[in-house]
């Protein structure tokens, strides 16, 4: 009896889905999505269009109980201008939010990972270490040939370097210091060979010999004035020093007045003993790469 009832139940379930006239009708079954024909799809779309604001997640019928509501997928424009959904209708779509990034907050004091690297620029004439002199090398004149002061044999000392150097102390102030203020340091210029200038800087003396703080001022100056070249001679005149340094080197020194005596009056000269201590502040090489220095020990 139980088997008979079971068979009748199966037959009842089968025939309950037949339409009038017999045969199965494709359609939507409870809890699943069936396959529609073209006419059924048009009927469902018409029905959906007539339901304003209702059943956004349904497929032409009422949403089955217990089925979660899914937001309609956003539609995008294709290259042809038509509107398409990125996925199947009823499927959740995640929008592209781009690459994640973090903006440093000014309030928290956070700084960027990028740091500005500062590089020290080495400028021509800059002192490289404490006590080292400024060094220059002149080049050809920068004056055009049409300039009345143009001379192809001259360099650019007057045009570029002369005013950049520490200027010599005036003749009157040096004379005043020598007469009554021996501890006063004065600035003087000298024209000499490049090798002598380098030795002066290296040994800190008026001639390039080993410096001696016990050195006094020269006491015999007659031979210096008459013949020259006996003792190192400096000048307070930039023009005189420029003339004697042409093709050689110009040296700028600081020296205490206690080591000086009057030299050539016509050249605003001041002489010292060879071992008198000096501080070389600048050297200008005016040889243009040649040996230079035909007149050593000049003012």
Residue, then its C-alpha position, 0 to 999 in steps of 0.5 A: x500500500x505504501x508503494x502504491x501511494x508513493x507512485x501516485x505522489x510521483x505521478x501527481x507531481x509530474x502532471x501538475x507541471x503540464x499546461x493545458x494541451x499537454x507537454x512541459x512548459x519551460x519557465x522559472x522554478x522556485x529557487x532556480x533560474x530556468x531557460x526562457x524562449x525569446x517570447x517569454x523573455x520579451x514578456x518578462x521584460x515588459x512586465x519588469x518595465x511596468x513595475x516601477x521601483x519594484x523587484x530590482x534584484x528579480x528576474x521577471x518574477x517575485x523574489x523567492x523567500x530567503x533569497x538575499x537582495x543584490x544591488x544592480x551591477x553598475x553599467x558602463x559605456x562601451x567603445x560603441x556607446x552602448x551600455x553594458x553591465x560588467x557582469x551578469x545581472x544580479x551579480x555583485x560588482x566591485x568598483x575599481x578604487x585604484x591603487x591604495x596610497x597614503x598622504x603624509x599628514x602635516x599635523x602629525x609631522x610625517x615627512x616624505x620618503x624623498x629627501x633633497x640631497x644638498x651638494x657643496x659647490x666648490x667655487x674658484x678661489x674658495x679656501x679648501x682648509x684652514x690656513x690654505x691660501x686662495x688660489x687663482x690661475x689667470x687666462x687670456x684677456x677677455x677684452x674684445x679686440x675692438x677695446x682700446x685696452x686690448x693686448x693679446x699678450x696680457x691676461x685677464x688679471x685686471x679684468x677679473x681677479x684684481x678686485x677679488x683679492x684682499x686689497x693692500x693696506x694703504x702706504x700711510x697706515x703701513x708707515x704709521x704701524x712700522x713707526x709706532x705699532x709693531x703688533x699691527x698686521x698689515x696686508x701687502x702684495x708681492x710679485x715673484x716666481x710661482x715656486x717661491x709663492x708656493x714655498x711662502x705658503x708652505x713655510x709661512x715665511x717672506x721668502x719660503x725659508x723656514x719662518x722664525x718669530x725671533x726675526x727682526x726688521x732689516x737693518x741694512x737697506x742700502x743694497x736692497x734699494x741700489x741693486x734689489x733682489x737682496x731681501x723679499x720686498x712687498x708693496x702697497x701699490x696694486x699697480x706695481x705688484x701687477x707689473x712685477x707679477x706679470x708672467x709670474x705669480x702675485x702673492x698676497x700676505x699678512x705680516x706684522x709691522x715689526x718685521x718691516x722696513x722701508x724699501x723702494x720709495x718709487x715702488x711703495x716698497x716694504x722689505x723684510x728678512x727672509x725668515x720673517x713670518x707671514x700668512x699667505x692669503x692668496x696666490x695668483x698664477x699668471x704664467x698661463x701654464x708656462x714656467x714664468x718668473x724671470x724677475x724673482x723677489x720683485x715688489 
